[in-house]
Amino acid sequence: MAKPEVDQAACVGCGTCEAMCPECFEVRDDGKSWVICEDCDKCEEVAEACPVQAISCE
């Protein structure tokens, strides 16, 4: 598992990450995705699917 991070400056709030892994990502009222978990077993897959490459995994 890896710890996901979202680059808030790059995030466009498309919701792909939340749709793929709602237990780890949440698009909030500010229109940005936020990490809501410590570890994500789908982190690499979600990061690759982000259309603006705003997600990284540690």
Secondary structure by P-SEA (a helix, b strand, c coil): cbbbbbcccccccccccccccccccccccccbbbbccccccaaaaaaaaccccccccc
